[in-house]
């Protein structure tokens, strides 16, 4: 793996690096770890990369790596949003597979071009909607798709945080600064940063696509240029209805992503801050508490569980499940064999396009007097 972005002081870059290396299937061999060449090379030395593979820019990295016999197999992109497309496009042009942080691009136009490029290249493209990597999220999806809940009627998904309840971006805090800048974050703030996670989780578990939205986005912190709170009514294909809200001004909330799905015969409830528990509801019996690594879990959940019951698995492990599956898919390509089960269970370029269309529709709906906006 080679990494673009994520050098000294970066949060998400460190997460990607740790997750990718958790199972011993991926080695970080090179990087262009900052937009500042000296900082980029110094960050590479921090991680004990070979001196000649600590690059000053991603273009230098792609050019030099493409000339090596022991070239990297894929590029991990962990930059702010506005660079995702240009780095991914350049990596694909050089023949490298890509794993990219979300949202996939800055706007729908870039996303559509990237879909076309991935399909023409035949290369693998992964998108780190990491919450899909949790074992009990996969178990929830299995139960929905097995028909345990019957026809889905209602979906409620929420992602409240409180870290931007004040104008943190004015203090020089790096993560707040770029996430509230339209030029680097895109058309949406909270809804683009964490609302896309909520939308992706709802679609992943239910298998239903969001068809239209009725959105109200608000910017509560004075002087902020993007939304910091949003409420969305959702219509899914097949008739299900939903409510989605994302907020970064919900004081004292940390990362309280939660999903509830209701069908004609039962329901499910999962919360990211208690990820090893899934609540299963039924019209015919008392609610059931399902735990990670417990008996009766499906193959997908079992395959993505590393530890015995009672040992917590969380955020890094969910990320690592995506990286491990991506590594298995690349390894199968390199050896010319069929990939193992689950190697394709990684969000991809079409999921990224859906995320960008969700952002576009929510922003358009919030600015319009029309009630519903079609994705």
MIGU-963611 format. One record per residue (C-alpha): residue number from 1; x, y, z; residue in three letters. Coordinates in nm, 3 decimals, padded with zeros to 5 digits. Example, Ala and Ser with C-alpha at 12.3 -4.5 7.8 and 13.67 -1.06 7.14 Angstrom:
2
<1,<01.230,-00.450,00.780>,'ALA'>
<2,<01.367,-00.106,00.714>,'SER'>
This chain:
375
<1,<00.000,00.000,00.000>,'UNK'>
<2,<00.102,00.356,-00.068>,'UNK'>
<3,<-00.076,00.638,00.115>,'UNK'>
<4,<-00.165,00.987,-00.004>,'UNK'>
<5,<-00.230,01.230,00.281>,'UNK'>
<6,<-00.255,01.137,00.647>,'UNK'>
<7,<00.083,01.259,00.771>,'UNK'>
<8,<00.182,01.419,01.100>,'UNK'>
<9,<-00.119,01.534,01.301>,'UNK'>
<10,<-00.381,01.372,01.076>,'UNK'>
<11,<-00.657,01.170,01.244>,'UNK'>
<12,<-00.809,00.963,00.965>,'UNK'>
<13,<-00.474,00.879,00.806>,'UNK'>
<14,<-00.357,00.712,01.127>,'UNK'>
<15,<-00.684,00.517,01.143>,'UNK'>
<16,<-00.641,00.390,00.787>,'UNK'>
<17,<-00.277,00.300,00.851>,'UNK'>
<18,<-00.351,00.101,01.168>,'UNK'>
<19,<-00.656,-00.070,01.020>,'UNK'>
<20,<-00.480,-00.170,00.699>,'UNK'>
<21,<-00.196,-00.334,00.890>,'UNK'>
<22,<-00.404,-00.499,01.162>,'UNK'>
<23,<-00.420,-00.842,00.998>,'UNK'>
<24,<-00.070,-00.853,00.854>,'UNK'>
<25,<-00.203,-00.872,00.498>,'UNK'>
<26,<-00.099,-00.519,00.394>,'UNK'>
<27,<00.236,-00.344,00.427>,'UNK'>
<28,<00.271,00.033,00.399>,'UNK'>
<29,<00.570,00.074,00.166>,'UNK'>
<30,<00.552,00.434,00.046>,'UNK'>
<31,<00.367,00.759,00.088>,'UNK'>
<32,<00.309,01.118,-00.015>,'UNK'>
<33,<00.181,01.209,00.327>,'UNK'>
<34,<00.125,01.583,00.309>,'UNK'>
<35,<00.075,01.864,00.059>,'UNK'>
<36,<00.394,02.013,00.203>,'UNK'>
<37,<00.689,01.816,00.057>,'UNK'>
<38,<00.913,01.846,00.365>,'UNK'>
<39,<00.633,01.749,00.601>,'UNK'>
<40,<00.546,01.461,00.368>,'UNK'>
<41,<00.899,01.321,00.375>,'UNK'>
<42,<00.935,01.375,00.750>,'UNK'>
<43,<00.607,01.186,00.808>,'UNK'>
<44,<00.739,00.897,00.600>,'UNK'>
<45,<01.050,00.882,00.817>,'UNK'>
<46,<00.826,00.879,01.127>,'UNK'>
<47,<00.678,00.554,00.997>,'UNK'>
<48,<01.017,00.404,00.902>,'UNK'>
<49,<00.952,00.409,00.528>,'UNK'>
<50,<01.255,00.373,00.303>,'UNK'>
<51,<01.404,00.714,00.234>,'UNK'>
<52,<01.362,00.679,-00.143>,'UNK'>
<53,<00.991,00.599,-00.096>,'UNK'>
<54,<00.907,00.906,00.113>,'UNK'>
<55,<00.768,01.121,-00.166>,'UNK'>
<56,<00.708,01.496,-00.174>,'UNK'>
<57,<00.389,01.476,-00.381>,'UNK'>
<58,<00.138,01.217,-00.493>,'UNK'>
<59,<00.233,01.270,-00.857>,'UNK'>
<60,<00.595,01.190,-00.776>,'UNK'>
<61,<00.482,00.882,-00.585>,'UNK'>
<62,<00.268,00.749,-00.869>,'UNK'>
<63,<00.538,00.812,-01.129>,'UNK'>
<64,<00.822,00.661,-00.929>,'UNK'>
<65,<00.622,00.364,-00.804>,'UNK'>
<66,<00.499,00.278,-01.153>,'UNK'>
<67,<00.866,00.236,-01.256>,'UNK'>
<68,<00.959,-00.007,-00.976>,'UNK'>
<69,<00.961,-00.385,-01.000>,'UNK'>
<70,<00.836,-00.398,-00.640>,'UNK'>
<71,<00.578,-00.125,-00.694>,'UNK'>
<72,<00.294,-00.069,-00.453>,'UNK'>
<73,<-00.025,-00.263,-00.530>,'UNK'>
<74,<-00.274,00.009,-00.439>,'UNK'>
<75,<-00.306,00.367,-00.320>,'UNK'>
<76,<-00.499,00.466,-00.008>,'UNK'>
<77,<-00.635,00.822,-00.034>,'UNK'>
<78,<-00.691,00.998,00.299>,'UNK'>
<79,<-00.680,01.364,00.194>,'UNK'>
<80,<-00.955,01.625,00.234>,'UNK'>
<81,<-01.247,01.571,-00.005>,'UNK'>
<82,<-01.144,01.815,-00.277>,'UNK'>
<83,<-00.838,01.604,-00.365>,'UNK'>
<84,<-01.007,01.263,-00.378>,'UNK'>
<85,<-01.096,01.272,-00.746>,'UNK'>
<86,<-00.770,01.402,-00.886>,'UNK'>
<87,<-00.559,01.158,-00.683>,'UNK'>
<88,<-00.784,00.859,-00.755>,'UNK'>
<89,<-00.798,00.941,-01.125>,'UNK'>
<90,<-00.420,00.974,-01.146>,'UNK'>
<91,<-00.368,00.645,-00.959>,'UNK'>
<92,<-00.606,00.460,-01.190>,'UNK'>
<93,<-00.430,00.607,-01.494>,'UNK'>
<94,<-00.104,00.458,-01.364>,'UNK'>
<95,<-00.269,00.118,-01.318>,'UNK'>
<96,<-00.304,00.117,-00.940>,'UNK'>
<97,<-00.605,-00.007,-00.746>,'UNK'>
<98,<-00.753,00.255,-00.510>,'UNK'>
<99,<-00.897,00.264,-00.159>,'UNK'>
<100,<-01.050,00.605,-00.087>,'UNK'>
<101,<-01.194,00.776,00.217>,'UNK'>
<102,<-01.550,00.909,00.189>,'UNK'>
<103,<-01.725,01.107,00.053>,'UNK'>
<104,<-01.579,00.986,-00.273>,'UNK'>
<105,<-01.547,01.321,-00.453>,'UNK'>
<106,<-01.631,01.689,-00.422>,'UNK'>
<107,<-01.943,01.673,-00.641>,'UNK'>
<108,<-02.159,01.446,-00.856>,'UNK'>
<109,<-01.981,01.535,-01.179>,'UNK'>
<110,<-01.648,01.412,-01.044>,'UNK'>
<111,<-01.817,01.099,-00.910>,'UNK'>
<112,<-01.970,01.015,-01.247>,'UNK'>
<113,<-01.636,01.057,-01.422>,'UNK'>
<114,<-01.468,00.836,-01.163>,'UNK'>
<115,<-01.729,00.561,-01.209>,'UNK'>
<116,<-01.661,00.566,-01.582>,'UNK'>
<117,<-01.285,00.554,-01.530>,'UNK'>
<118,<-01.301,00.264,-01.282>,'UNK'>
<119,<-01.526,00.062,-01.513>,'UNK'>
<120,<-01.300,00.125,-01.814>,'UNK'>
<121,<-00.985,00.040,-01.621>,'UNK'>
<122,<-01.108,-00.287,-01.472>,'UNK'>
<123,<-00.923,-00.196,-01.152>,'UNK'>
<124,<-01.053,-00.235,-00.798>,'UNK'>
<125,<-01.191,00.066,-00.614>,'UNK'>
<126,<-01.290,00.061,-00.248>,'UNK'>
<127,<-01.459,00.329,-00.039>,'UNK'>
<128,<-01.421,00.330,00.338>,'UNK'>
<129,<-01.776,00.351,00.461>,'UNK'>
<130,<-01.626,00.177,00.761>,'UNK'>
<131,<-01.947,00.121,00.956>,'UNK'>
<132,<-02.041,-00.151,00.708>,'UNK'>
<133,<-01.744,-00.345,00.846>,'UNK'>
<134,<-01.895,-00.412,01.189>,'UNK'>
<135,<-01.990,-00.780,01.237>,'UNK'>
<136,<-02.337,-00.705,01.370>,'UNK'>
<137,<-02.411,-00.461,01.087>,'UNK'>
<138,<-02.344,-00.753,00.854>,'UNK'>
<139,<-02.568,-00.971,01.071>,'UNK'>
<140,<-02.844,-00.711,01.054>,'UNK'>
<141,<-02.816,-00.704,00.675>,'UNK'>
<142,<-02.829,-01.084,00.659>,'UNK'>
<143,<-03.148,-01.097,00.866>,'UNK'>
<144,<-03.318,-00.827,00.662>,'UNK'>
<145,<-03.230,-00.993,00.334>,'UNK'>
<146,<-03.331,-01.336,00.462>,'UNK'>
<147,<-03.681,-01.194,00.513>,'UNK'>
<148,<-03.678,-01.222,00.893>,'UNK'>
<149,<-03.843,-00.879,00.926>,'UNK'>
<150,<-04.081,-00.917,00.632>,'UNK'>
<151,<-04.133,-00.620,00.404>,'UNK'>
<152,<-03.946,-00.317,00.534>,'UNK'>
<153,<-04.172,-00.032,00.634>,'UNK'>
<154,<-03.969,00.218,00.837>,'UNK'>
<155,<-03.602,00.314,00.867>,'UNK'>
<156,<-03.469,00.558,01.125>,'UNK'>
<157,<-03.099,00.649,01.115>,'UNK'>
<158,<-02.922,00.921,01.308>,'UNK'>
<159,<-02.568,01.047,01.352>,'UNK'>
<160,<-02.533,01.318,01.617>,'UNK'>
<161,<-02.199,01.467,01.721>,'UNK'>
<162,<-02.127,01.773,01.933>,'UNK'>
<163,<-01.769,01.864,01.848>,'UNK'>
<164,<-01.864,02.159,01.625>,'UNK'>
<165,<-02.111,02.320,01.865>,'UNK'>
<166,<-01.875,02.618,01.877>,'UNK'>
<167,<-01.672,02.787,01.603>,'UNK'>
<168,<-01.382,02.546,01.644>,'UNK'>
<169,<-01.263,02.615,01.291>,'UNK'>
<170,<-01.158,02.966,01.392>,'UNK'>
<171,<-00.907,02.832,01.647>,'UNK'>
<172,<-00.679,02.667,01.391>,'UNK'>
<173,<-00.807,02.316,01.457>,'UNK'>
<174,<-00.717,02.137,01.133>,'UNK'>
<175,<-01.005,01.888,01.116>,'UNK'>
<176,<-01.268,02.154,01.182>,'UNK'>
<177,<-01.106,02.400,00.943>,'UNK'>
<178,<-01.126,02.194,00.625>,'UNK'>
<179,<-01.459,02.026,00.707>,'UNK'>
<180,<-01.631,02.365,00.724>,'UNK'>
<181,<-01.469,02.500,00.406>,'UNK'>
<182,<-01.687,02.455,00.093>,'UNK'>
<183,<-01.381,02.456,-00.133>,'UNK'>
<184,<-01.237,02.149,00.042>,'UNK'>
<185,<-01.542,01.974,00.191>,'UNK'>
<186,<-01.798,02.028,-00.087>,'UNK'>
<187,<-02.157,02.145,-00.087>,'UNK'>
<188,<-02.252,02.006,00.253>,'UNK'>
<189,<-02.100,02.016,00.601>,'UNK'>
<190,<-02.245,01.779,00.859>,'UNK'>
<191,<-02.463,01.612,00.598>,'UNK'>
<192,<-02.163,01.546,00.374>,'UNK'>
<193,<-01.928,01.442,00.651>,'UNK'>
<194,<-02.151,01.213,00.858>,'UNK'>
<195,<-02.493,01.222,00.690>,'UNK'>
<196,<-02.346,01.019,00.404>,'UNK'>
<197,<-02.244,00.752,00.657>,'UNK'>
<198,<-02.602,00.739,00.784>,'UNK'>
<199,<-02.747,00.712,00.432>,'UNK'>
<200,<-02.497,00.444,00.332>,'UNK'>
<201,<-02.566,00.240,00.647>,'UNK'>
<202,<-02.942,00.250,00.585>,'UNK'>
<203,<-02.902,00.134,00.224>,'UNK'>
<204,<-02.642,-00.130,00.311>,'UNK'>
<205,<-02.850,-00.299,00.580>,'UNK'>
<206,<-03.189,-00.280,00.409>,'UNK'>
<207,<-03.079,-00.330,00.049>,'UNK'>
<208,<-03.317,-00.047,-00.043>,'UNK'>
<209,<-03.209,00.259,-00.237>,'UNK'>
<210,<-03.309,00.611,-00.135>,'UNK'>
<211,<-03.533,00.748,-00.409>,'UNK'>
<212,<-03.621,01.095,-00.285>,'UNK'>
<213,<-03.565,01.327,00.009>,'UNK'>
<214,<-03.728,01.621,00.183>,'UNK'>
<215,<-03.450,01.802,00.367>,'UNK'>
<216,<-03.398,02.092,00.605>,'UNK'>
<217,<-03.033,02.192,00.655>,'UNK'>
<218,<-02.933,02.453,00.910>,'UNK'>
<219,<-02.616,02.641,01.003>,'UNK'>
<220,<-02.642,02.730,01.370>,'UNK'>
<221,<-02.290,02.856,01.445>,'UNK'>
<222,<-02.258,03.217,01.332>,'UNK'>
<223,<-02.015,03.270,01.045>,'UNK'>
<224,<-01.995,02.903,00.948>,'UNK'>
<225,<-02.026,02.848,00.573>,'UNK'>
<226,<-02.172,02.497,00.567>,'UNK'>
<227,<-02.456,02.321,00.746>,'UNK'>
<228,<-02.388,02.186,01.093>,'UNK'>
<229,<-02.730,02.021,01.139>,'UNK'>
<230,<-02.975,01.850,00.906>,'UNK'>
<231,<-03.308,01.665,00.915>,'UNK'>
<232,<-03.426,01.458,00.620>,'UNK'>
<233,<-03.745,01.270,00.540>,'UNK'>
<234,<-03.660,00.977,00.312>,'UNK'>
<235,<-03.854,00.765,00.063>,'UNK'>
<236,<-03.701,00.431,-00.032>,'UNK'>
<237,<-03.756,00.221,-00.340>,'UNK'>
<238,<-04.031,-00.031,-00.265>,'UNK'>
<239,<-04.236,00.203,-00.047>,'UNK'>
<240,<-04.047,00.214,00.283>,'UNK'>
<241,<-04.029,00.549,00.459>,'UNK'>
<242,<-03.749,00.687,00.672>,'UNK'>
<243,<-03.606,00.963,00.886>,'UNK'>
<244,<-03.238,01.058,00.873>,'UNK'>
<245,<-03.070,01.325,01.076>,'UNK'>
<246,<-02.709,01.430,01.112>,'UNK'>
<247,<-02.582,01.695,01.350>,'UNK'>
<248,<-02.245,01.824,01.467>,'UNK'>
<249,<-02.391,02.069,01.719>,'UNK'>
<250,<-02.560,01.809,01.941>,'UNK'>
<251,<-02.371,01.904,02.256>,'UNK'>
<252,<-02.198,01.618,02.442>,'UNK'>
<253,<-02.280,01.358,02.177>,'UNK'>
<254,<-01.970,01.180,02.053>,'UNK'>
<255,<-02.026,00.948,01.756>,'UNK'>
<256,<-02.380,00.831,01.827>,'UNK'>
<257,<-02.459,00.671,01.491>,'UNK'>
<258,<-02.768,00.451,01.532>,'UNK'>
<259,<-02.997,00.256,01.300>,'UNK'>
<260,<-03.346,00.116,01.351>,'UNK'>
<261,<-03.522,-00.088,01.085>,'UNK'>
<262,<-03.887,-00.197,01.111>,'UNK'>
<263,<-04.063,-00.453,00.893>,'UNK'>
<264,<-04.408,-00.608,00.898>,'UNK'>
<265,<-04.292,-00.892,01.129>,'UNK'>
<266,<-03.999,-00.753,01.323>,'UNK'>
<267,<-03.730,-00.494,01.371>,'UNK'>
<268,<-03.360,-00.437,01.435>,'UNK'>
<269,<-03.167,-00.181,01.635>,'UNK'>
<270,<-02.788,-00.118,01.630>,'UNK'>
<271,<-02.581,00.158,01.784>,'UNK'>
<272,<-02.222,00.237,01.691>,'UNK'>
<273,<-02.123,00.329,02.046>,'UNK'>
<274,<-02.233,-00.020,02.157>,'UNK'>
<275,<-02.134,-00.205,01.838>,'UNK'>
<276,<-02.119,-00.556,01.976>,'UNK'>
<277,<-02.494,-00.563,02.049>,'UNK'>
<278,<-02.782,-00.602,01.804>,'UNK'>
<279,<-03.142,-00.580,01.928>,'UNK'>
<280,<-03.379,-00.807,01.734>,'UNK'>
<281,<-03.752,-00.736,01.768>,'UNK'>
<282,<-04.053,-00.948,01.673>,'UNK'>
<283,<-04.432,-00.937,01.671>,'UNK'>
<284,<-04.434,-01.293,01.812>,'UNK'>
<285,<-04.176,-01.302,02.095>,'UNK'>
<286,<-03.983,-01.077,02.337>,'UNK'>
<287,<-03.691,-00.882,02.199>,'UNK'>
<288,<-03.364,-01.069,02.161>,'UNK'>
<289,<-03.018,-00.939,02.242>,'UNK'>
<290,<-02.763,-01.071,01.993>,'UNK'>
<291,<-02.393,-01.032,02.071>,'UNK'>
<292,<-02.080,-01.044,01.858>,'UNK'>
<293,<-01.925,-01.394,01.849>,'UNK'>
<294,<-02.242,-01.550,01.996>,'UNK'>
<295,<-02.397,-01.870,01.862>,'UNK'>
<296,<-02.626,-01.853,01.563>,'UNK'>
<297,<-02.462,-01.564,01.378>,'UNK'>
<298,<-02.445,-01.583,01.002>,'UNK'>
<299,<-02.130,-01.652,00.804>,'UNK'>
<300,<-02.070,-01.284,00.721>,'UNK'>
<301,<-02.068,-01.175,01.086>,'UNK'>
<302,<-01.855,-01.469,01.195>,'UNK'>
<303,<-01.601,-01.406,00.919>,'UNK'>
<304,<-01.559,-01.046,01.035>,'UNK'>
<305,<-01.522,-01.124,01.407>,'UNK'>
<306,<-01.169,-01.170,01.540>,'UNK'>
<307,<-01.211,-01.217,01.915>,'UNK'>
<308,<-01.406,-01.447,02.150>,'UNK'>
<309,<-01.734,-01.322,02.292>,'UNK'>
<310,<-01.698,-01.049,02.553>,'UNK'>
<311,<-01.380,-00.900,02.409>,'UNK'>
<312,<-01.474,-00.564,02.254>,'UNK'>
<313,<-01.420,-00.507,01.885>,'UNK'>
<314,<-01.482,-00.163,01.743>,'UNK'>
<315,<-01.395,00.118,01.506>,'UNK'>
<316,<-01.045,00.007,01.399>,'UNK'>
<317,<-01.154,-00.353,01.350>,'UNK'>
<318,<-01.448,-00.246,01.131>,'UNK'>
<319,<-01.209,-00.041,00.918>,'UNK'>
<320,<-00.970,-00.335,00.910>,'UNK'>
<321,<-01.242,-00.568,00.782>,'UNK'>
<322,<-01.274,-00.351,00.471>,'UNK'>
<323,<-00.899,-00.339,00.418>,'UNK'>
<324,<-00.862,-00.715,00.468>,'UNK'>
<325,<-01.135,-00.788,00.213>,'UNK'>
<326,<-00.978,-00.540,-00.031>,'UNK'>
<327,<-00.639,-00.707,00.015>,'UNK'>
<328,<-00.795,-01.048,-00.053>,'UNK'>
<329,<-00.949,-00.919,-00.374>,'UNK'>
<330,<-00.618,-00.772,-00.493>,'UNK'>
<331,<-00.429,-01.088,-00.396>,'UNK'>
<332,<-00.672,-01.300,-00.598>,'UNK'>
<333,<-00.617,-01.072,-00.898>,'UNK'>
<334,<-00.239,-01.099,-00.867>,'UNK'>
<335,<-00.248,-01.480,-00.842>,'UNK'>
<336,<-00.523,-01.529,-01.101>,'UNK'>
<337,<-00.756,-01.718,-00.867>,'UNK'>
<338,<-01.111,-01.676,-00.743>,'UNK'>
<339,<-01.132,-01.441,-00.443>,'UNK'>
<340,<-01.251,-01.591,-00.112>,'UNK'>
<341,<-01.604,-01.530,00.018>,'UNK'>
<342,<-01.652,-01.175,00.139>,'UNK'>
<343,<-01.371,-01.023,-00.066>,'UNK'>
<344,<-01.632,-00.826,-00.260>,'UNK'>
<345,<-01.802,-00.694,00.054>,'UNK'>
<346,<-01.639,-00.351,00.034>,'UNK'>
<347,<-01.829,-00.035,-00.063>,'UNK'>
<348,<-01.729,00.066,-00.412>,'UNK'>
<349,<-01.740,00.339,-00.671>,'UNK'>
<350,<-02.116,00.310,-00.727>,'UNK'>
<351,<-02.175,00.349,-00.352>,'UNK'>
<352,<-01.962,00.662,-00.375>,'UNK'>
<353,<-02.175,00.796,-00.658>,'UNK'>
<354,<-02.492,00.731,-00.457>,'UNK'>
<355,<-02.338,00.922,-00.167>,'UNK'>
<356,<-02.267,01.224,-00.385>,'UNK'>
<357,<-02.616,01.214,-00.533>,'UNK'>
<358,<-02.755,01.200,-00.179>,'UNK'>
<359,<-02.560,01.512,-00.082>,'UNK'>
<360,<-02.668,01.693,-00.400>,'UNK'>
<361,<-03.034,01.605,-00.347>,'UNK'>
<362,<-03.035,01.701,00.020>,'UNK'>
<363,<-02.874,02.040,-00.048>,'UNK'>
<364,<-03.111,02.103,-00.340>,'UNK'>
<365,<-03.414,02.001,-00.134>,'UNK'>
<366,<-03.314,02.224,00.157>,'UNK'>
<367,<-03.281,02.524,-00.077>,'UNK'>
<368,<-03.611,02.457,-00.255>,'UNK'>
<369,<-03.972,02.526,-00.170>,'UNK'>
<370,<-04.065,02.199,-00.337>,'UNK'>
<371,<-04.137,01.925,-00.086>,'UNK'>
<372,<-03.960,01.627,-00.244>,'UNK'>
<373,<-03.637,01.608,-00.445>,'UNK'>
<374,<-03.553,01.298,-00.647>,'UNK'>
<375,<-03.199,01.158,-00.633>,'UNK'>
